[in-house]
């Protein structure tokens, strides 16, 4: 049996209230979390170990803004 690959995702330089909310949400879901003080002593970094997905779905064309200069609008044959 192959276990899913996991890697760290970081929320950097967030307020105490945001950090506490993230820690609460991730612990309720059973994820491994680390909360550390940022170099700016008023802010926090929250790291969570999440499973990586190999089968990411492509972004729907209706969700891509033309202003973002997406290659999909330069070359519509990409999708």
N, C-alpha and C positions, 0 to 999 in steps of 0.2 A: 504494500500500500504506500503510495506516494503522498507525503504531506505537502500542503500548499506552502509555497515560499513566502516568507514574511520579511518586511523591511520597515525601517523607521520613517515615520512622517512627522515633520516638525511644524508646530504653530509657534512662530517666533514673535517676540516683542508684543505681547498682549497684556491687557489689564488684569488685575487680580480677579475681578468679577468674571471676565471671560474665561480665564484659566480655570477657576473653580467650576464653572458651568461645563467646560469641556471634560474636566476630570470626572465629574459626576456622570456625564453622559457615557463616556468610555468605560467607566467601571461598571455601570449598569449593564453594558453589553459584554463585559468580561474581557476587555482588552488590557494588555500590559502597558502601563503609563509611567512616565517620569516627568515630574514638574520641577524645573530648576529656575533659579533667579537669573535674569538677564544681566548683561553688563550695566545697563541702565537700571539702577536699583529699584525703580518704580514698576518695572515690567517683568513678565514671566515668559519662559519658554516651556511649552508642553510637547513632549515627544510620545508618540503612540506607535506600537508595533502592529501594522496592518498587513493583511494578506494581499499579495500581488495578484492581479487578474491578468491572465494571458489572452483572454478573449474580449478585449475592449471593443465595443461597437463604435463605428465611425460616427462623428457628429452629424446630425441631420442638416441638410442644406438650409432649412428654414431657421436654424439656430446660429448660422454664421453670418456675421455682419459684413457688408461690403467694405466698410471703412477699415476693417482689420487687415485689408490687403491680402486676403486669403488666396492661395494658389488655386482653389476651386473656382474662383471667379475669373482667373487669368486663363485657366485651362479646364473647361468643364468636362473633359474626358477623363479626368483623374478618378472620378467616382463612377 
